[in-house]
Amino acid sequence: NNGNNNNIEQTEGNQIIQPDLATYLSTLKALTQSNDYDNFKKIYEEEIKQRKDFKGKIESTLISGFCKFGDLEISQNIFNEVPNKTVEIWTAMINGLAENGLGYEVFQN
């Protein structure tokens, strides 16, 4: 990393090595556990949103994390953008609402 770039990418020679899904999942979970909302949101907005290859594979982690930080608006936006919601996606959203005292909202729609 050249010091001017705050994202997760690393350089090896002249080649940029981008993190894979497992790296992002581990990083997001570590940021959630260390209560680092700013970096969690930054990685989501600056890197993960741009990665089309992660669609359907990372949303439950994002929903759970943003709910734990109390950012239900972003959690709900991510949830709404998932076209084919799996049980994992539904569970993340339901648990996140319940953790924030809003479990009743699940039954409103």
Buried (B, 14 or more C-beta within 10 A) or exposed (E): EEEEEEEBEEEEEEEEEEBEBEEBBEBBBEBBEEEBBEBBBBBBEEBBEEBEEBEBEBBBBBBBBBBBBEBBEBBBEBBEEBEEBEEBBBEBBBBBBBBBEEEEBEEEE
